[in-house]
Amino acid sequence: APAWLRRLCGRLLSERLLRPGGVQAVVRGILEGTGGGAGAEAAALDWRKCDAIAKILASCPQQCLSLEDYYRQVCPQILDLLHIQDKVTARQFQRVATTTLLTMAREHPELAERHLLQPLLSPLLRCSEAAELAVEDLAEGTMLVPEAELGSCVEDVLKVYVVGDDSSSLLLGSLQTVLGVVFSLYSFAKQNVSYLRSPCQEILLWFLEKAERERSLAVLGGLAGLGGPVPTLHPHCRVCVGSEGGAAITVEETISDEDEALYQKISSEQCHVQSLVELLSHCQKSGLAGDFFIHCLKELTQVAAEDEAAPDLAVEPGKSLLELEQEQAKQERKLLVLQLVAALCEGVSDTVFTDIVQVQQFVAAVLQRACVSPARGCGAAAEAQTLSMAMGLVAALLGGAVQLQSSDFSVLKRLVPLLEELSHTYPEPLTQELASDLRIAICTHGACAPGTVGAAADNVLGRKPGLGAQSPAGIPSGAPSPGSSQAPPQHRHGSPSAHRERSTEQSTGREPSATSPAPVGLQELLVSAYDPQPPSRAAALRHLASLVTQRHPEALRLQEKLLQVFLENVQHEDAFVYLSAIQGIALLSSEYPERILPVLLAQYERPVQGTGDTVATVTRMKLGEVLMRVTRALGAMVFQHREPLICAFLRGARDPDGALRASSLSNLGELCQHLGFQLGSIIQEVTCCVTAIARTDPEAEVRRAAVHVVVLLLRGLSEKATEVLRDVLRDLYRLLKHVVTAERDGAAVLHAQLALEELDAVMRRVLFPPQTMEKKIVVLP
């Protein structure tokens, strides 16, 4: 267009823009003709056209007296564009408004904050802790922010900040001033039915993702109540349920009852902690959850250091009221940190760490805490387990859990000073040894990894989910109780020589049904096998198992005593302990099957005396795992023990507990697979049992296991199936066809189809053997 026409159109457009309602009129005029049908959708997707309109609105016309005067007239109209109700044009208008706001914030941040951002956030700022509320002038229950205004404000913030997705310092800083109120709304919406939950969560996650990591951690600390640059909801305000599914903010009513007020405060804090953990569960991939976990552990270490340096002096007389208040604030902070760590451990600890650096920081925080305040007192067991978990994590990394690079070892070397200090100062000898061995393994880049590192790595990598416990179980019969005068001293005495002397002096009181005296080293291991700390107990069991592998003469002479020690530790709830015990029993049984197998079968067939049904079932399932490990170790020699093993598993398949029935059938299938051609006439009993269970058992898991027995049987026999199973092959085929046509469980049907395919392949190989070309030389007479 000619220059004069452009100038004339610009002047007319500016004059219209400065009139009341001019912004909406200009936007409608430019977008005219795009409304309705596919045209509106196409215009909504045409970002360039919307951006061009935003540039026009963000530019101050020459006719305007001043830039601030232009912003004062135009900015309220721009915010009104966010509230267009017409669904056809709302998307276009919101895009124009968001782009215009972001453009103004980049070009003139001070004016944009004054005329756009503060009015946008006004409902949230009004009830913030930083707001100067004249609460004494407001009656209790006064509506501070109505439901409609609050809901509209949250939606506008979502459109501008999250949908606009501009992470400039101005926008992040303005949003940070209201994050505490948004988090209170999110926590309220989690406990009630409200449509505000999703937008509040998206706003919080957007800020935590876009802000720098240190800033995000500080904000999380403020939201958790640890103090930070986040103004929270005003203490005299509370969120209440709205009539339209939203929420409103009112002036809180005074609670005269002190107990009720305390209860409300504690409930609110717990709700906030749970909401924070729920929010962090969405931040695990970015690593923010792990960093905040480490931040809380460092806070816990600092609290422990303060307690160690200055004991509780709150009871001393003569303190001023200010000092008492400060002491109370410290105690509240300490409790809050403990509550946060506990909630994070329970909520997000399983997948919280995403890289080696985070693992190193977590382990460093735990080791530093152990160096500052060694485990003792009523919390010694929990602290020792945390330390064992951290050191086991490092051992698992060094043991091949991940492929470590040279850069990873440079990160792990930051742990070397802490491990060295721990190896000299920690009161537990086995922990000292593991710390020293981990230090050696890290310094040598894994080239020199002592046995304790491998054992700790096996414990971590071999742990079964769902069976481990978070606290040590009770001491089995024949072992000392933790509180008795004969309790093992290794968790109280740092010197190994002192530990050995105490162990020798008290051997008669702690030895489990001793038949002959054992040497000092072996006796020390037997005592440690009943240690109340699971890490020490598991390490002792691993050492005893290694003595059996090395055919140590004293260990072999006391094999009955070792078997009893292993069997009693199988009942332990901690996975580190019972997996070590299972390994020890399997090694003993493979060395002396004639002596050990009858004892194991007797334990497997009868419930453990003095325990509940659930504990007895779990223990029998663990013994079944032991029997299967022995079966694999014996190989072809298992034929000598065929009948008692099969009879034990058949009896287990009739147990009232469904889990044990399924476990017994799984063991039976694997045993039949190992026996192969040596099954003999006992195959009739196996077939009858499997057929009856697959047709009539009420639990799908058990029926699934029964069909899986047939799969393993056919897979183990292969071409020999037609000869070994010739009397029962037809029955098995009919069973599989029945399962495929009548079974409701999809997994059982899949097992049956696999078995039919296996059977079909076997029969094809028998009936149609492959044609081979052979060269024969015949000598004629």
Buried (B, 14 or more C-beta within 10 A) or exposed (E): EEEEEEEEEBEEBBEBBBEEEBBBBBBBEBBEEBBEEEEBBEBBEBEEBBBEBBEBBBBBBEEBEEEBEBBEBBBEBBBBBBEBEEEBBBBBBBBBBBBBBBBBBBEBBEBBBBBBBEBBBEBBBBBBBEBEBEBEEBEEEEEBBBBEBBBBBBBBBBBBBBEBEBBEEBBBBBBBBBBBBBBBBBBBBBEBEBBBBEBBBBBBBBBBEBBEEEBBBBBBBBBBBBEBBBBBBBEBBBBBEBEEEBBBBBBBEEEEEEEEEEEBEEEBBEBBBBBBBBBBBBBBEBBBBBBBBBBBBBBBBBBBBEBEEEEEEEEEEEBEEEEEEEBEEBEEBBEBBBBBBBBBBEBBBEEBBBEBBBBBBBBBBBBBBBBBBBBEEEEBBBBBBBBBBBBBBBBBBBBEEEEBEEEBBEBBBBBBEBBEBBBEBBBBBBBBBBBBBBBBBBBEBBEEBBEBBBBBBBBBEBBEEEBBBEEBBEBBEBBBEBEEEBBBBBBBBBEBEBBBBBBEEBBEEBBBEBEEEBEEBBBBBBBBBBBBBBBBBBBBBBBBBBBBBEEBEEBBBBBBBBBBBBBBBBBBBBBBBBBBBBBBBBBBBBBBBEEBBEBBBEBBBEBBEEEEEEBBBBBBBBBBBBBBBBBEBBEEEBBEBBEBBBBBBBEBBEBEBBBBBBBBBBBBBBBBBBBBEEBEEBBEEBBEBBBBBBBEBEBBBBBBBBBBBBBBBBBBBEEEBBEBBEEBBEBBBEBBEBBBEEBEBEBBBBBBBBBBEBBEEBBEBEEEEEEEEEEEEEEEE
